[in-house]
Amino acid sequence: QVQLVESGGGLVQAGGSLRLSCAASGRTFTSYTMGWLRQAPGKEREFVAAITWSGGSTYYADFVKGRFTISGDSAKDTVYLQMNSLKPEDTALYFCAAVDPPDIVVVTTTRYDYWGQGTQVTVSS
């Protein structure tokens, strides 16, 4: 198993940036595909971005392409989500999640096996 702890959320003005971090412990997170997902109030949880360790592939939801970047540091067991040009509609609780195996991009939220507690991102207009 792997334990995930997110950090880095906060309040930012539209157009600003934040970097979320997800620290993993337990089984090394390079054994998993790692994803960032989010849930806004009253909405379904949705996929944001994922990274696979086999080949280092990344994949993004259309609504964040060109604005968000997912990356990982295996030496620190940490995955990041750099968020630029933030919009009020990006306001949500952001979760880090993991799914086995490490070489397939997973966009279906219910497929992820392990979840962090979430970090709140609020973008003001």
PyMOL CGO cylinders between C-alpha atoms (Angstrom):
from pymol import cmd
from pymol.cgo import CYLINDER

trace = [
    CYLINDER, 0.00, 0.00, 0.00, 0.95, 3.63, -0.34, 0.3, 1, 1, 1, 1, 1, 1,
    CYLINDER, 0.95, 3.63, -0.34, -0.06, 6.59, 1.82, 0.3, 1, 1, 1, 1, 1, 1,
    CYLINDER, -0.06, 6.59, 1.82, -0.53, 9.98, 0.17, 0.3, 1, 1, 1, 1, 1, 1,
    CYLINDER, -0.53, 9.98, 0.17, -0.48, 13.45, 1.71, 0.3, 1, 1, 1, 1, 1, 1,
    CYLINDER, -0.48, 13.45, 1.71, -1.22, 16.56, -0.34, 0.3, 1, 1, 1, 1, 1, 1,
    CYLINDER, -1.22, 16.56, -0.34, -0.13, 20.10, 0.39, 0.3, 1, 1, 1, 1, 1, 1,
    CYLINDER, -0.13, 20.10, 0.39, 0.20, 23.44, -1.33, 0.3, 1, 1, 1, 1, 1, 1,
    CYLINDER, 0.20, 23.44, -1.33, -3.40, 24.49, -1.74, 0.3, 1, 1, 1, 1, 1, 1,
    CYLINDER, -3.40, 24.49, -1.74, -4.64, 27.96, -0.86, 0.3, 1, 1, 1, 1, 1, 1,
    CYLINDER, -4.64, 27.96, -0.86, -6.36, 31.10, -2.02, 0.3, 1, 1, 1, 1, 1, 1,
    CYLINDER, -6.36, 31.10, -2.02, -5.10, 32.78, -5.17, 0.3, 1, 1, 1, 1, 1, 1,
    CYLINDER, -5.10, 32.78, -5.17, -6.39, 35.41, -7.55, 0.3, 1, 1, 1, 1, 1, 1,
    CYLINDER, -6.39, 35.41, -7.55, -7.40, 34.54, -11.09, 0.3, 1, 1, 1, 1, 1, 1,
    CYLINDER, -7.40, 34.54, -11.09, -4.34, 34.36, -13.31, 0.3, 1, 1, 1, 1, 1, 1,
    CYLINDER, -4.34, 34.36, -13.31, -2.13, 33.30, -10.44, 0.3, 1, 1, 1, 1, 1, 1,
    CYLINDER, -2.13, 33.30, -10.44, -0.22, 30.09, -9.80, 0.3, 1, 1, 1, 1, 1, 1,
    CYLINDER, -0.22, 30.09, -9.80, 0.02, 27.37, -7.19, 0.3, 1, 1, 1, 1, 1, 1,
    CYLINDER, 0.02, 27.37, -7.19, 2.09, 24.22, -6.91, 0.3, 1, 1, 1, 1, 1, 1,
    CYLINDER, 2.09, 24.22, -6.91, 0.53, 21.23, -5.22, 0.3, 1, 1, 1, 1, 1, 1,
    CYLINDER, 0.53, 21.23, -5.22, 2.67, 18.48, -3.75, 0.3, 1, 1, 1, 1, 1, 1,
    CYLINDER, 2.67, 18.48, -3.75, 1.80, 14.88, -2.96, 0.3, 1, 1, 1, 1, 1, 1,
    CYLINDER, 1.80, 14.88, -2.96, 4.17, 13.05, -0.65, 0.3, 1, 1, 1, 1, 1, 1,
    CYLINDER, 4.17, 13.05, -0.65, 4.03, 9.28, -0.76, 0.3, 1, 1, 1, 1, 1, 1,
    CYLINDER, 4.03, 9.28, -0.76, 5.07, 6.79, 1.89, 0.3, 1, 1, 1, 1, 1, 1,
    CYLINDER, 5.07, 6.79, 1.89, 4.92, 3.04, 2.15, 0.3, 1, 1, 1, 1, 1, 1,
    CYLINDER, 4.92, 3.04, 2.15, 5.31, 1.25, -1.12, 0.3, 1, 1, 1, 1, 1, 1,
    CYLINDER, 5.31, 1.25, -1.12, 7.32, 3.35, -3.55, 0.3, 1, 1, 1, 1, 1, 1,
    CYLINDER, 7.32, 3.35, -3.55, 5.07, 5.45, -5.71, 0.3, 1, 1, 1, 1, 1, 1,
    CYLINDER, 5.07, 5.45, -5.71, 6.95, 4.50, -8.86, 0.3, 1, 1, 1, 1, 1, 1,
    CYLINDER, 6.95, 4.50, -8.86, 4.99, 1.26, -8.59, 0.3, 1, 1, 1, 1, 1, 1,
    CYLINDER, 4.99, 1.26, -8.59, 1.85, 3.20, -9.48, 0.3, 1, 1, 1, 1, 1, 1,
    CYLINDER, 1.85, 3.20, -9.48, 0.37, 5.56, -11.98, 0.3, 1, 1, 1, 1, 1, 1,
    CYLINDER, 0.37, 5.56, -11.98, -0.14, 8.79, -10.07, 0.3, 1, 1, 1, 1, 1, 1,
    CYLINDER, -0.14, 8.79, -10.07, -2.99, 11.14, -10.71, 0.3, 1, 1, 1, 1, 1, 1,
    CYLINDER, -2.99, 11.14, -10.71, -4.44, 14.44, -9.62, 0.3, 1, 1, 1, 1, 1, 1,
    CYLINDER, -4.44, 14.44, -9.62, -8.21, 14.69, -9.46, 0.3, 1, 1, 1, 1, 1, 1,
    CYLINDER, -8.21, 14.69, -9.46, -10.53, 17.37, -8.15, 0.3, 1, 1, 1, 1, 1, 1,
    CYLINDER, -10.53, 17.37, -8.15, -14.01, 17.88, -6.85, 0.3, 1, 1, 1, 1, 1, 1,
    CYLINDER, -14.01, 17.88, -6.85, -15.87, 21.15, -6.78, 0.3, 1, 1, 1, 1, 1, 1,
    CYLINDER, -15.87, 21.15, -6.78, -18.88, 21.69, -4.49, 0.3, 1, 1, 1, 1, 1, 1,
    CYLINDER, -18.88, 21.69, -4.49, -21.96, 20.02, -5.92, 0.3, 1, 1, 1, 1, 1, 1,
    CYLINDER, -21.96, 20.02, -5.92, -20.03, 18.41, -8.77, 0.3, 1, 1, 1, 1, 1, 1,
    CYLINDER, -20.03, 18.41, -8.77, -18.67, 14.99, -9.56, 0.3, 1, 1, 1, 1, 1, 1,
    CYLINDER, -18.67, 14.99, -9.56, -15.04, 14.21, -8.92, 0.3, 1, 1, 1, 1, 1, 1,
    CYLINDER, -15.04, 14.21, -8.92, -13.08, 14.66, -12.15, 0.3, 1, 1, 1, 1, 1, 1,
    CYLINDER, -13.08, 14.66, -12.15, -9.73, 13.70, -13.60, 0.3, 1, 1, 1, 1, 1, 1,
    CYLINDER, -9.73, 13.70, -13.60, -7.12, 16.45, -13.95, 0.3, 1, 1, 1, 1, 1, 1,
    CYLINDER, -7.12, 16.45, -13.95, -3.77, 14.87, -14.81, 0.3, 1, 1, 1, 1, 1, 1,
    CYLINDER, -3.77, 14.87, -14.81, -1.77, 11.65, -14.53, 0.3, 1, 1, 1, 1, 1, 1,
    CYLINDER, -1.77, 11.65, -14.53, 1.81, 10.48, -14.85, 0.3, 1, 1, 1, 1, 1, 1,
    CYLINDER, 1.81, 10.48, -14.85, 3.12, 6.99, -15.51, 0.3, 1, 1, 1, 1, 1, 1,
    CYLINDER, 3.12, 6.99, -15.51, 6.55, 5.90, -14.42, 0.3, 1, 1, 1, 1, 1, 1,
    CYLINDER, 6.55, 5.90, -14.42, 7.10, 3.45, -17.20, 0.3, 1, 1, 1, 1, 1, 1,
    CYLINDER, 7.10, 3.45, -17.20, 8.10, 5.78, -20.02, 0.3, 1, 1, 1, 1, 1, 1,
    CYLINDER, 8.10, 5.78, -20.02, 7.25, 8.91, -18.04, 0.3, 1, 1, 1, 1, 1, 1,
    CYLINDER, 7.25, 8.91, -18.04, 4.02, 9.59, -19.92, 0.3, 1, 1, 1, 1, 1, 1,
    CYLINDER, 4.02, 9.59, -19.92, 1.74, 12.40, -18.84, 0.3, 1, 1, 1, 1, 1, 1,
    CYLINDER, 1.74, 12.40, -18.84, -1.88, 13.03, -19.69, 0.3, 1, 1, 1, 1, 1, 1,
    CYLINDER, -1.88, 13.03, -19.69, -4.16, 15.98, -19.02, 0.3, 1, 1, 1, 1, 1, 1,
    CYLINDER, -4.16, 15.98, -19.02, -7.81, 16.80, -19.06, 0.3, 1, 1, 1, 1, 1, 1,
    CYLINDER, -7.81, 16.80, -19.06, -8.61, 19.21, -21.89, 0.3, 1, 1, 1, 1, 1, 1,
    CYLINDER, -8.61, 19.21, -21.89, -9.60, 21.97, -19.51, 0.3, 1, 1, 1, 1, 1, 1,
    CYLINDER, -9.60, 21.97, -19.51, -6.07, 22.15, -17.99, 0.3, 1, 1, 1, 1, 1, 1,
    CYLINDER, -6.07, 22.15, -17.99, -3.90, 21.53, -21.04, 0.3, 1, 1, 1, 1, 1, 1,
    CYLINDER, -3.90, 21.53, -21.04, -1.32, 24.26, -21.42, 0.3, 1, 1, 1, 1, 1, 1,
    CYLINDER, -1.32, 24.26, -21.42, -1.93, 25.55, -17.88, 0.3, 1, 1, 1, 1, 1, 1,
    CYLINDER, -1.93, 25.55, -17.88, -1.13, 22.64, -15.53, 0.3, 1, 1, 1, 1, 1, 1,
    CYLINDER, -1.13, 22.64, -15.53, 1.93, 20.40, -15.43, 0.3, 1, 1, 1, 1, 1, 1,
    CYLINDER, 1.93, 20.40, -15.43, 2.28, 17.13, -13.54, 0.3, 1, 1, 1, 1, 1, 1,
    CYLINDER, 2.28, 17.13, -13.54, 5.73, 15.93, -12.58, 0.3, 1, 1, 1, 1, 1, 1,
    CYLINDER, 5.73, 15.93, -12.58, 7.40, 13.66, -10.09, 0.3, 1, 1, 1, 1, 1, 1,
    CYLINDER, 7.40, 13.66, -10.09, 10.60, 13.31, -8.12, 0.3, 1, 1, 1, 1, 1, 1,
    CYLINDER, 10.60, 13.31, -8.12, 11.26, 9.66, -7.37, 0.3, 1, 1, 1, 1, 1, 1,
    CYLINDER, 11.26, 9.66, -7.37, 14.12, 10.54, -5.01, 0.3, 1, 1, 1, 1, 1, 1,
    CYLINDER, 14.12, 10.54, -5.01, 11.67, 12.47, -2.84, 0.3, 1, 1, 1, 1, 1, 1,
    CYLINDER, 11.67, 12.47, -2.84, 8.68, 10.21, -3.46, 0.3, 1, 1, 1, 1, 1, 1,
    CYLINDER, 8.68, 10.21, -3.46, 6.72, 13.31, -4.37, 0.3, 1, 1, 1, 1, 1, 1,
    CYLINDER, 6.72, 13.31, -4.37, 4.41, 14.19, -7.23, 0.3, 1, 1, 1, 1, 1, 1,
    CYLINDER, 4.41, 14.19, -7.23, 3.68, 17.79, -8.13, 0.3, 1, 1, 1, 1, 1, 1,
    CYLINDER, 3.68, 17.79, -8.13, 0.97, 19.68, -9.94, 0.3, 1, 1, 1, 1, 1, 1,
    CYLINDER, 0.97, 19.68, -9.94, 2.08, 23.09, -11.16, 0.3, 1, 1, 1, 1, 1, 1,
    CYLINDER, 2.08, 23.09, -11.16, -1.00, 25.17, -11.85, 0.3, 1, 1, 1, 1, 1, 1,
    CYLINDER, -1.00, 25.17, -11.85, -0.66, 28.38, -13.83, 0.3, 1, 1, 1, 1, 1, 1,
    CYLINDER, -0.66, 28.38, -13.83, -3.20, 30.83, -15.23, 0.3, 1, 1, 1, 1, 1, 1,
    CYLINDER, -3.20, 30.83, -15.23, -5.71, 29.72, -12.64, 0.3, 1, 1, 1, 1, 1, 1,
    CYLINDER, -5.71, 29.72, -12.64, -9.39, 30.43, -13.21, 0.3, 1, 1, 1, 1, 1, 1,
    CYLINDER, -9.39, 30.43, -13.21, -12.26, 30.69, -10.73, 0.3, 1, 1, 1, 1, 1, 1,
    CYLINDER, -12.26, 30.69, -10.73, -13.65, 27.46, -12.19, 0.3, 1, 1, 1, 1, 1, 1,
    CYLINDER, -13.65, 27.46, -12.19, -10.50, 25.68, -11.01, 0.3, 1, 1, 1, 1, 1, 1,
    CYLINDER, -10.50, 25.68, -11.01, -11.73, 26.11, -7.44, 0.3, 1, 1, 1, 1, 1, 1,
    CYLINDER, -11.73, 26.11, -7.44, -12.04, 22.63, -5.96, 0.3, 1, 1, 1, 1, 1, 1,
    CYLINDER, -12.04, 22.63, -5.96, -10.66, 20.14, -3.49, 0.3, 1, 1, 1, 1, 1, 1,
    CYLINDER, -10.66, 20.14, -3.49, -7.67, 18.56, -5.22, 0.3, 1, 1, 1, 1, 1, 1,
    CYLINDER, -7.67, 18.56, -5.22, -6.75, 14.96, -4.52, 0.3, 1, 1, 1, 1, 1, 1,
    CYLINDER, -6.75, 14.96, -4.52, -3.65, 12.97, -5.24, 0.3, 1, 1, 1, 1, 1, 1,
    CYLINDER, -3.65, 12.97, -5.24, -4.33, 9.33, -6.06, 0.3, 1, 1, 1, 1, 1, 1,
    CYLINDER, -4.33, 9.33, -6.06, -2.52, 6.16, -7.09, 0.3, 1, 1, 1, 1, 1, 1,
    CYLINDER, -2.52, 6.16, -7.09, -3.42, 3.10, -9.13, 0.3, 1, 1, 1, 1, 1, 1,
    CYLINDER, -3.42, 3.10, -9.13, -1.54, -0.05, -10.03, 0.3, 1, 1, 1, 1, 1, 1,
    CYLINDER, -1.54, -0.05, -10.03, 0.07, -0.65, -12.57, 0.3, 1, 1, 1, 1, 1, 1,
    CYLINDER, 0.07, -0.65, -12.57, 2.58, 2.14, -13.22, 0.3, 1, 1, 1, 1, 1, 1,
    CYLINDER, 2.58, 2.14, -13.22, 2.47, 2.09, -17.01, 0.3, 1, 1, 1, 1, 1, 1,
    CYLINDER, 2.47, 2.09, -17.01, -1.13, 2.83, -17.99, 0.3, 1, 1, 1, 1, 1, 1,
    CYLINDER, -1.13, 2.83, -17.99, -2.79, 6.24, -17.90, 0.3, 1, 1, 1, 1, 1, 1,
    CYLINDER, -2.79, 6.24, -17.90, -6.02, 6.08, -15.91, 0.3, 1, 1, 1, 1, 1, 1,
    CYLINDER, -6.02, 6.08, -15.91, -8.61, 8.82, -16.31, 0.3, 1, 1, 1, 1, 1, 1,
    CYLINDER, -8.61, 8.82, -16.31, -11.55, 7.08, -14.63, 0.3, 1, 1, 1, 1, 1, 1,
    CYLINDER, -11.55, 7.08, -14.63, -11.68, 8.41, -11.08, 0.3, 1, 1, 1, 1, 1, 1,
    CYLINDER, -11.68, 8.41, -11.08, -13.19, 5.26, -9.62, 0.3, 1, 1, 1, 1, 1, 1,
    CYLINDER, -13.19, 5.26, -9.62, -10.24, 3.17, -10.84, 0.3, 1, 1, 1, 1, 1, 1,
    CYLINDER, -10.24, 3.17, -10.84, -7.82, 4.85, -8.43, 0.3, 1, 1, 1, 1, 1, 1,
    CYLINDER, -7.82, 4.85, -8.43, -7.09, 2.69, -5.40, 0.3, 1, 1, 1, 1, 1, 1,
    CYLINDER, -7.09, 2.69, -5.40, -5.34, 5.04, -2.98, 0.3, 1, 1, 1, 1, 1, 1,
    CYLINDER, -5.34, 5.04, -2.98, -6.24, 8.62, -2.16, 0.3, 1, 1, 1, 1, 1, 1,
    CYLINDER, -6.24, 8.62, -2.16, -4.91, 11.47, -0.11, 0.3, 1, 1, 1, 1, 1, 1,
    CYLINDER, -4.91, 11.47, -0.11, -7.13, 13.65, 2.06, 0.3, 1, 1, 1, 1, 1, 1,
    CYLINDER, -7.13, 13.65, 2.06, -7.19, 16.51, -0.43, 0.3, 1, 1, 1, 1, 1, 1,
    CYLINDER, -7.19, 16.51, -0.43, -6.00, 20.10, -0.47, 0.3, 1, 1, 1, 1, 1, 1,
    CYLINDER, -6.00, 20.10, -0.47, -8.33, 23.03, -1.13, 0.3, 1, 1, 1, 1, 1, 1,
    CYLINDER, -8.33, 23.03, -1.13, -7.65, 25.40, -4.02, 0.3, 1, 1, 1, 1, 1, 1,
    CYLINDER, -7.65, 25.40, -4.02, -9.72, 28.56, -4.19, 0.3, 1, 1, 1, 1, 1, 1,
    CYLINDER, -9.72, 28.56, -4.19, -9.38, 31.00, -7.08, 0.3, 1, 1, 1, 1, 1, 1,
    CYLINDER, -9.38, 31.00, -7.08, -10.96, 34.40, -6.67, 0.3, 1, 1, 1, 1, 1, 1,
    CYLINDER, -10.96, 34.40, -6.67, -12.12, 36.53, -9.59, 0.3, 1, 1, 1, 1, 1, 1,
]
cmd.load_cgo(trace, "trace")
